[in-house]
Amino acid sequence: MTDKELTLTPEERLLLTASPHLKSPDSTPKIMWNVVGSLVPIVAVAIYFFGPSAILVMAAAMAGALSVEYVFGPKKSLWDGSAAITGILLGLCLPAGFPLWMAFLGGAFGIAFGKLVFGGLGQNPFNPALVGRAFLQAAFPTAITTWPSTAMEWSAWRGPNFAIPLWTGEPSADVVTAATPLGLWKFEGEVTDLFGLMIGNTGGSLGETAGILVLICGGYLAARKYLNWRIPVGIFATVFVFSEILYLINGEAFPPPFFMIFSGGLILGAMYMATDMVTSPVTNKGAWIFAVGIGFLVVLIRVWGGLPEGVMYAILLMNSLVPFIDRATQPKVFGHIPPPKKAEEAKA
């Protein structure tokens, strides 16, 4: 008997409580703030490549998410870290020159309509950051697809960050823009060098930087068991196999598989958004199905869709199927004997 048990009164020793009696040392705030910490190196690299504009865009998206969480969320929910993650991930999905008021609006929309409207953390069927990104994609398609070049001077502003809300005049900032690797391939047939994709020295969203670093940061979460490793592995494997088949059929029309993996927001989406504990399947079998579906949709949208990128749509579409995947992949309850079928009852 432990020292603590020796100090218990007879009444306390007979106290019965509902299960579970064993509690994990990992609380929701601890997990969430670990995720925030793992994103710090990715944020730092984004700032290195895109300058002060990257800081402001991510700060604005985070401010929008935290503001709505503070005003409309449950008491103390602001400090569990979930809204901070939404803001950071949304900011990483945006171009460096994105107007700050739009980034703020996207963060607010993601929390309000991607999380709180469903009842708060643990009830939302869709990833809130991607809900905010989808809203911005629909509302401001030109601004969200204007990609500043990484070749600009570090201290230079990457676009109309300080644009007046709802102002329809000409932008005041002179910006050097560049196509994303996926855009170059989609519309010009040019495949970007793999090394540039791996270190992140290419145009695109803030999170389309340093694919290797994103893998390392996500690997830390997988090692801590804060994400189901089957989801990113399944996504990467599906994208690789599907892309390799297409590449073998016609290497001139379809890109190589490693280009498909390291370009765009696939690695960030696979490691940080598809693995969201709330919006991903709870069973391992379901995780594989979920991952294969995302990987297949990503390649399908990129190759035959109207837009060069498809990670956001693929994850949101599979989020909508998670309840059905969970229901279909629930393991059998130990000791449960299913009721006999009607035909067997008739024979009996």
Secondary structure by P-SEA (a helix, b strand, c coil): cccccccccccccccccccccccccccaaaaaaaaaaaaaaaaaaaaaaccaaaaaaaaaaaaaaaaaaaacccccccccaaaaaaaaaaaaaccccccaaaaaaaaaaaaacccccccccccccccaaaaaaaaaaaccccccccccccccccccccccccccccccccccccccccccaaaaaacccccccaaaaaacccccccccccaaaaaaaaaaaaaaccccaaaaaaaaaaaaaaaaaaaaacccccccaaaaaaccaaaaaacccccccccccccaaaaaaaaaaaaaaaaaaaacccccccaaaaaaaaaaaaaaaaaacccccccccccccaaaaaac
